Amino acid sequence: MYRLLDRLFGLGVNRSTVRKELLAGAISYFTIVYIVAINSTILADAGIPVEAGIIATILASFAGCLIMGFGANVPILLVPGMGINALFAYTLVHSMGLTWQEALAAVAVSGVLFAIVAFTSLSDMLIRAIPNSLKEAITVGIGLFLTFIGLQKGGIVVASERTFVTLGDIGSPEVLLTLATLLITLLLFIRNVPGGFLISVLLGTLLAGIFGQLHADNAGVSHFSIASYTHVFGHLSFGNMTSVTFWIAGFSMALVMVFESIGLIHGHLQMANQPAKFSRAMRASSISVITSGLFGTSPTVPAVESAAGITAGGKTGLTVVTTGILFLASLMFIPWIKLIPGSAIAPILIIIGGLMIQSVKNIDLQDFSEGFPAFLVIALIPLTYSIVDGMAFGFIVYPFMKIVLGRAKEVSIPLYCIAALFLMNFILHALG
C-alpha cells in the first residue's frame, strides 16, 4: 500500500509519510466541514432544497479534493467558497433574476472560462489588466456583504420600512443565541483552537436546542431521502444562454474565482514550499468548478483553511484526498446537519467578513483615482445586495476617472472591455 501511495503522491520525494498526510487530512476536514451547513443554507436562499444543498456541497467537496489531490498533488482543499456562494444566491438568482437552474449553468460556463484562463497565458494578462485597488476592493466588499448576511440570519439586523434596515429585537431568543454563539466563536478563533468553527457550530446548535429554538422537521431528523437531490443533480438550464445577463453572470463569477484562486493558491504553495505546482493547481481548480454546476452547488474555490493541513505537515495530494473521503462519509450525518439553526451559522459569516475586510489596507486611498472606484465597489456590493452591481460601478468609474485626469494610458485594453461590458448590462436593464 505504501508503495502505491508513494508512487501516486511522491511521499518520499516530498519527505512525508502516510501517517502525517492522513493526520493533516483529518485536521483539514474538521477545520472546513462547517462549510456543509453554511453553504447549504445559502443555496436554500437561492431555492435549492436544504437537503439537496447539503448533498451537493458534500459531493462537490469530495470531487474537488480528489481533482486537486490527484491532478496537482498539492495539499489545497477545494470546497464551495464563501463569497462566491453569496454571489450565486443573492446576485445571480435574487438580483439578476436567473433561476437556480440557470445559475448552475452559469457556474459551469464560468468554470469553462476559468479553464480557458488557467490553461493559457490569459491568467497573466488578467493579473496585469485589473488594478490592485479593484481586486482588493472586491474582497473587502464581499466581506461586508457576508457580514450583512450573517447579521440578518442571526436576527441582529432586520428590515425597516423607514430606514431600510434597523437593529433587531435584542431580547429575542434568536438574537441572544446568535450573540452568545458569536462570543464562543470569537473565543475559539482568537485562541486558534483547531476546528474552532466546527466546534462553534456544534455548541451553537446545542444552545439552541437547550432553549427550544430548533425547529427542524422531526421526520427529516430521523432519516433522509436522496429524492430531493435527484431534482438538483445535473439540472442545469441553458435556456437563457443567449442573454447578456447570463454571460454577465458567468463572466463575473469567473473573474472573482480567477483572482481569488491566484491569491490563495500562490499563498498556500508558498507555505508548502511548492510554488512550481501553481499552474497545475490552477487547472485543477478550474475543472472542479465545472463539476460544481453539475453537482448542483456554487463554485468550489481553494479554501483558506488549507493552511491548517499544511501547518499540520501535509505536503502532498494525499492530504486533500483524505479530506475528500471524510467529506463523503459526512453523508451519514445529513439528518443532524439539517438541525443547525441560523444562530449557529451567523457568527461564522460575521467573522469571515471581518477577516476579508483586512484587504482594505492594500488599497492606495491617497490616490483618489484609485481609492474612489474601490470605495464604490466596497460600498455598493452590500448596499445593492449584489456583488456584480458593486463591481460594475467600480470597474466603470475607474477608467472614466483616469481618462478625465489625462491618465488613460494607465488603463489596460482588457479593463476598458470589461467596463464596456458592465456598462452595456446596465443600459440593457434600463431599456428592458
N, C-alpha and C positions, 0 to 999 in steps of 0.2 A: 504493500500500500504506500509506504514512504517513497519508494522509487517512482511510483506513478505520480504522486503529488509533486515530487521533486522535478520530474520531467515536465509536468504541466505548468508549475509555478516558479521553478528555479529557486527552490528554498535554499539550496547550498550556495548558489551564486549570490543570493541576497543575504546570506548569513542569518537565516531564520530557521525556525523549527515548526513542526506541525503543531505542537502544543502551544507555542507562542502565537501562531496565527489563529488557532481556534479560540484562544482566550481573547485575543484582540477583536475577533469577530463577534463573540458573545458580548463583550463590553460595548461594541458599536451598536449592537441590536438594542440593548437596554437603554442606550443613550438616545436612540432615534425612534423607537417603537411608538412613542406618543403620537407620531405623525398619522398613524392609522385612525385614531379617534378624531383628531383635529381636521385632517383633510376630508374625511367622510362627512363631517359636519358642514364644511364649506361647500362640498359638492352637493349636499342636500339643499343648500340655498339656491343652487342652480336648477334644482328639480330632479336630481338623481336620488333615488331612494337610499336612505342611510345604509341599509344592509348591503345594497349593491355597491355603494361607495366604499364601504369597508373592504369588501372582497376585491374591488378594482384596485384600491390602494395597496393591498397586500400583494396581489399578483403583479402589479406594475413594479413594486419594490423588489420582489423576488426576481423578476426578469431583468430589471435594471442592474441589480447587483451581479447577476450572473454574466450579463453582457460586459460589464466593466471588468469583472474578475477574470473571465476567460479571454476577453477581447483585448484588454490593455494590460492586464496583470498588475494592477495597482490597487492599493487599499482605500479607494474612494467610493463612498456609498452613492447610489443613485436612487432617490425616492421622490415622490411628488413633492414639489417645493412650496414653501411658504412664500407668499407674494405672488408667484405665478398662478397659484390656485385662486387667489383673490381676483387676479386679472381674468381668469376663466369664468368665475361665477358672477362677480359683480359688474364687470365691464362687458365681456362678450355677451353674456346672457341678459343681465338686467339693463345695462345702458345701451348696448348696441342692438339688442333685440333678436339675437340669434337664439334658436332653440338649443338645448344642451346637446342634442344630436349633431346639430350644425357646428356647435363649438368644439365637439370632439373631432369632427372632420377638420376644423381649423387647426387643432392640435397636431393632427397627422401631417397636415400641409406645412405647419411651422417646423416640424421635425425634418421634413424633406428640405426646406430652405436652410435649416441649421446644418444638415448633412452636406449640402452644396458648399456652404461656407467652410465646414470642418474638413472636407476632403479636397479643398482647393486653396489657393492663396488669398481668397476673399477675406479670410479671418484677419489677416494682417492689414488689408485695405480698410476694413471696418474699424479696426482698432485705431487707425490713424485718422479716419474720417470724422468720428464722433468726438467732440471736445470733452476733455476730462470733467469739466464742470457739469455737463449734461448727464454723463454717466453716473457721477456721484449723486446728482440730484434725483435721479430715478430711484436709487437705493433709499435715499432719505424719504422721498415721497411715499414709497411703498411701505416703509417703516411706520410712518404716521398713519397710513391707511390701515395697516394691520392693528395698530393700537386703537384706532377708532372702532374697528370691527370688534376687537376684544372688549372694549368698554360697553359696546352695545349688547354683546352676547352676555355680559355679566350684569346687565341692568343698571350700570353706573351712569350711562348716558342714554337718554330716551328722546323720542321725537317731541317737538313742541310746535303748535300752530303759530305762536307768537315769535319765537326766537329760533325756529327750526330744530335746534337741539337744546336740551337742558339737563340738569342733574336729575338722576332718578331718585326713587324713594330709598334713601339711605337706611331706613329702618326695616325695609322688606327683607325676608329670609334670603331671597336670591342675591341681593346686593351684599348682605352681611357675609354670606358664604363665599362670594367672589372675593371680597376684601380679605377674609381670613385665609383663603387659599393663596391669594397673591402674596401675603406675608410669608406663608410657608414656602412658596416657590422662590421668593427673593432670598430667603434664608438659605435654602438648598443651593441656589445658584451662586450666591456670594461665597459660600463655603466650598464651592467646587465639588459638591457631592456627586460621585458617579451615578448616572441615570437619574439626576435630580428632577428633570421634567416628568419622567415616568412616575417617580415617587410622588410628586406633587399632584399628578392626575389621580393616582390611587387614593391619596389622602383626601383630596378634594371631593372625590366621589363618596368616600366613606363618611365624611362630614355631612354631605347632602343626604345620605341615607339615614344617618342618626337623627337629622332634623326633618325627616319626612319629605324631602324635596326630590326624590327620584320618581319620575313619572313614566317609566318605560312600561310598555305593554307586557304583562306577565307571560302571555303566551309566547312572546318573542324572546323572553329571557330564558326559557327552558329549552328552546331549540331554535334552529334557524333553517331557512329553506333557500336553496340555490335558485329557486324560480325567479325571484326578483332580479337576479343578476343576468339571467338569460335575455332579459329585455334591455340590457345595457351593453353587454359584450358584443363588439362588432357592429353596434348600431350607429355608425357614422352616417351622417346625411350630407351629401354633396349637392343637394338641390339648389342651394343658394350660392354655389361656387362662382357664378358669373357676376356676382355683385361686388362693388367696390368695398362694401362693408366687410364682406367675408375676407377679402385679401388684406384689408387694413388689420383685421383681427389676427390673421396668420402671420403677417409681417411683424406686427407689434410683439407678439409672443416670441417670434424668432429673434428679434432684436434684443429683447430683455434676456432671453436664455443665452444668447451668444456672449454678451458681456458678463453675465453672472457666471457662466461656465468658465470663461477665460480667467477671471479673477480667482475663483475658488480652486480650479484645477491647478493653476500655477502655484497658488499658496500651499496647497496640500502636497504637491510633488516636491516643493522646496523642503517641506517638513520631512518628507520621506526620503530625501536625497536622491530623487529620480526624475529630475527635470527633463531628461531626454525622452520620456514617455508622454510628453504633453500632447503631441498630435494624435497618438493612439487613444488617449483618454478622451479627447475632444470628439473623435469619431465615434467612440463607444457611446458617449453621452447623447450624440445626435440620433443614433439608431434607437436608443432607448426611448427617446421622445416619440418616435413614430409608433412604437408599440404601446405607448401610453394611451393614445387615441383609440387604439383597438381594444385595450382592456377597459376603457371607459372612465378615465380619470384625467385630471390636468397633468401637464408635463412633469416628467422627472427631471431633477437637476442634481448636480453634485452637492451633497449635504455638508453644511458647516460642521456637523457632528462627526464627520470623518476623522477630524483631528483627535477624537477620543481613542479610536482604534490605532491610529498611527502612534500616538503617545504611549499606548499600551504595548507597542512593539510590533504592530502589523506592518509588514513591508511588501507583501505580495497580494495577488488577487484572491488567494485562499481566505484572507480576512473577510472580504466582502461576499464571497461565495458562502461562507459560514453564516454571515448575517442574512443573506438571502434565504437560505434554508430555514433559518429560525423565523423569518417573516412568513414563510409558507406554513409553518407549524402554528402560526397565530390564527389560522382559520378556525381552529378548535375553540378559540375564545371569543368568537364574534358575539354570542349572546350577552356576554359580560361587557364587551366594548360598547354595545348599544345602550348600556345603562348610564354611561358617562354624561353628566349634565353640563350645560354651558358654563356654570360657575367654576367647574374644574378645568375647562379649556381656556376661558378668557384670560387668566393670568399669564399663560404661556404666550399668547398672541401679544399681550401688552409688553412683556419683557423682550420678545424678539424684535418688536417695533423699536423699543428703546435701544437695542444693540445696533439696529440698522441706521438710526439717525446719526450715529457717530461719524458717518461718512461726510457730514456737512463740513468737517474741519479740513477736508481736502479740496473744497471749492474756493476759488480765488474771489472772495467777496469784495476785495479792494478795487477790482476792475468791474465797473458797472455793466459793461457789455457781456461779461461772463456771469456775474452774480445775479443780475435781474432775470435773465432767461431761466437760470437754475432755480431762483426763487419761485417763478411761476410754476415750474414743474412740481416743486415741493408743496406749494400751497394748493394747487388745483387738483392734484391726484386725490387727496382725501375730500376736498370741498366739492368736487364734481362727482365723487364716488366712482371715478373712472381713471384707471391708470393710463389708458390710451389717450383720453382727452387731456389729462395733465401733461403727458409727454408732448402731445401735439402743440400746445401753446408755447412751450419752451423751445421746441425744435423750429417753430415758425418765426418766433420773435428773435432768436439768436442770429440768423443770417440777416434779418431786417436791420438789427442794431449795428451789425458790422458794416453793412452797406452804407447806412446813414453816416457812420463815423469815418467813412473812407478806408475801411479796413476789410474790404470784400475779399481780398486775397487770403485772409485768414480762414475763410470758409471753404471746405473741400467741395468738389463737384458732387460726390455722393450725398453730402449733407444737404445741398440745395435740392437734390432729387427727393430725399426723404421729406424735407419741408414742403415741397410741392405736393407730394402725395397726401400728407396730413391736411394741407390747405384744401385740396380737392375734395377730401372726405367731408370737411366742414361745409363747403359750398353745396355739395350734393345733398347733405342733410337739410340745409337751409331751403333748398329748392323743392325737396321732397316733402 
